[in-house]
């Protein structure tokens, strides 16, 4: 049974920080590119950050300099450190494992991030 579990979301004031975690069971992250997506109410799900098996990262332009994606393969976990949060960052955040060899992908259940005064 494969499970990706996001955690660390919550309510934070503008300018604050949160650290999201994506912990996997039943699958190995070490050979996979992992993504963080988010989906705000009434909007399409969008790619926020990506980290490859080698540690190379890419970010949505609007979060560059504020968000950092990282991985700890020994713990089968990927993180998203979010600083200087803005109200427009409010969304459900999801992690996604991109499996190699055309085996598809796995999604977590999401964690809510709300940025509000």
Order of alpha helices (4+ residues) and beta strands (2+ residues): beta-beta-beta-beta-beta-beta-beta-beta-beta-beta-beta
